Amino acid sequence: MFTAYQNAWDNRTGLQAQYRADDDTAIIKAEQKTELDRLRAGPDGVLYTSDDDTTTYTFDDNGNIYIDTPTTYTNSGGGGFCRSRWC
């Protein structure tokens, strides 16, 4: 019985395929959170202090991190910027 279970796990067959996919997703999300926390902690390495990085980071479909910046800014006439393409 154990051998059948181990083969299903190793070969990602049956329900084990979904369990492995869920595990893989959870591991990736945890690694991404760790990396974001490291970046956001700033020079002192501690979150929620005055030197924290407030940059908005995003992960693409391949798991690569990048700074999320609007593609265009349009002057809204009110002294600020409109991030919507409908401005």
VENURUR-V221174 format. One record per residue. N is the residue number from 0. OMEGA is omega in degrees with one decimal (* if undefined). D_CENTER is the distance of its C-alpha to the mean C-alpha in Angstrom with 1 decimal. Layout:
<<N:OMEGA:D_CENTER> <N:OMEGA:D_CENTER>>
This chain:
<<0:179.7:37.9> <1:-179.6:35.5> <2:178.4:35.7> <3:178.3:34.9> <4:-179.2:31.8> <5:177.1:30.7> <6:178.7:31.4> <7:179.3:29.4> <8:-177.3:26.4> <9:-176.6:26.8> <10:178.8:27.4> <11:178.4:24.9> <12:177.1:27.7> <13:179.1:28.4> <14:179.8:26.3> <15:177.8:25.0> <16:179.6:23.0> <17:178.2:21.0> <18:179.2:20.7> <19:178.7:19.4> <20:177.9:16.9> <21:177.4:15.7> <22:179.6:15.7> <23:179.4:13.8> <24:179.8:11.0> <25:179.2:11.2> <26:179.6:11.4> <27:179.5:8.3> <28:179.3:6.3> <29:178.1:8.7> <30:178.6:8.4> <31:179.2:4.9> <32:178.7:6.4> <33:179.5:9.5> <34:178.1:8.7> <35:178.4:7.5> <36:178.6:10.6> <37:179.7:12.7> <38:-176.0:12.2> <39:-176.8:12.9> <40:178.1:15.8> <41:-174.3:17.9> <42:-177.5:21.0> <43:177.4:22.2> <44:-178.7:19.2> <45:178.2:19.4> <46:174.7:17.2> <47:172.0:19.0> <48:-173.2:21.7> <49:-177.8:23.2> <50:-179.0:21.6> <51:177.1:17.9> <52:-179.1:15.9> <53:178.6:15.3> <54:176.4:13.6> <55:179.2:10.8> <56:179.5:7.9> <57:174.9:5.9> <58:175.5:4.6> <59:-177.4:7.9> <60:179.9:9.4> <61:179.2:10.3> <62:178.5:7.1> <63:-179.7:8.5> <64:175.4:7.3> <65:178.1:9.7> <66:-179.1:11.4> <67:178.5:11.5> <68:176.4:15.2> <69:-179.0:17.6> <70:178.9:19.7> <71:171.2:22.9> <72:176.6:24.5> <73:178.9:27.8> <74:-177.0:30.3> <75:179.1:31.0> <76:-178.8:34.3> <77:179.6:33.5> <78:179.9:32.6> <79:179.4:28.9> <80:177.6:26.5> <81:-178.9:25.4> <82:-178.9:21.9> <83:176.1:23.0> <84:-178.3:24.7> <85:-178.8:27.5> <86:*:28.8>>
